[in-house]
């Protein structure tokens, strides 16, 4: 990652040095996950769409501990794998919007709240800024080579309300709390980086 682009990592010290943690990452480009995996202070296990596990990428992604998820249906195997990562004290990476988009955390799926409340793991917001810059691209599918991409880590927070409840109402409330925190972090990251 450092050979192809110029990642600037801010606040990585905020990621707890041990114990389970969930990195909640905005997602505007295919390179966001690999950039985070290459720059995070701890190994990250992402839930990745099953379509990415094709050809030679399949054994590679499995080998580095990434988790295959079928986004067309409830995938119990992926959920169990993600919970195992957290039970072992690992780092789970999630794109809470579910797929690439504006990267503004405007529409979150319930998965992040479920994993955070179920495991009790703190959530660390991560803003990836600059990966979707279209200026100066030699390869249309990639950010400009040697271009700067900012990865801004925020303060960890608990998503639950302290009761441990996992009802639909509790999950909806947790999702709203998470969305407010992620949106505030993104605004602060943009202010810090000028993007």
Secondary structure, 3 states (H helix, E strand, C coil): CCCCCEEEEECHHHCCCCCCEEEEECCCCCHHHHHHHHHCCCCEEEEEEHHHCCCHHHHHHHHCCCEEECCCCCCHHHHHHHHHHHHCCCEEEECCCCCCCCCCCCCCCCHHHHHHHHHCCEEEEEEEECCCCCCCCCCCCCCCCCCEEEEEEEEEECCCCCCCCCCHHHHHHHHHHHHHHHHHHHHHHHHHHCC
